[in-house]
């Protein structure tokens, strides 16, 4: 039994939400093994033993399937970020450092473990898919909240927390952008820990 078949077989029932999940699980595995460019809707349908027309009942196009798979990947990163941002007993600076580290780790892990899925994320960013914009906005919101927390606690001295958070977000793109992480892993970037220390130093209240 292939891994794809195992995934599909483990999800029972034929209700609309379940069928949609089966399609996404099958598509994600095909993208992981074969690559999203080489995978067709007919391939997905064949694995599921349904017609392409039935797949199109749930997704209007191949791009819609791609976007839904991308969202699953982004949701996983966002869950990890949320856990880091909400960790109890840690101040704002520590949580910002954890969030940046988690984002970098998620990108590196995907690049190393699932290069074909990583390629799909790269393409999604290039094509400006809405799901990628939503992900960037979600991460930006988390960073704004953390900088605001630090400012309110007297930990940070920033005139505009939103602008400060945007600066952090821009500065860490080098460590979180799929294309930069996969194609230029060591090109001119300081160690992540050094960048984090530099950014947090710019936020902290001077004695």
Order of alpha helices (4+ residues) and beta strands (2+ residues): alpha-alpha-alpha-alpha-alpha-alpha-alpha-alpha-alpha-alpha-alpha-alpha
